[in-house]
């Protein structure tokens, strides 16, 4: 997720787009941009790249385990069916 420094950098870029004649308003705009960006990002319910990678690994291990269990169930079903014949 973005930290405060990233938000500050984006706010500074936005403020730099304000015409020089509005220099007085630049500080107010910067504070407003920072607040709006921070609030918007909090609402997105984002996860960090590290959290995403960890969950991807957990999912891959779970998928492999499910595949193995499906294979074992199929073998057991085949064995039961062979005995019943």
HELIX and SHEET records of a PDB file:
HELIX    1   1 UNK A    4  UNK A   16  1                                  13    
HELIX    2   2 UNK A   20  UNK A   22  5                                   3    
HELIX    3   3 UNK A   23  UNK A   43  1                                  21    
HELIX    4   4 UNK A   49  UNK A   84  1                                  36    
END                                                                             
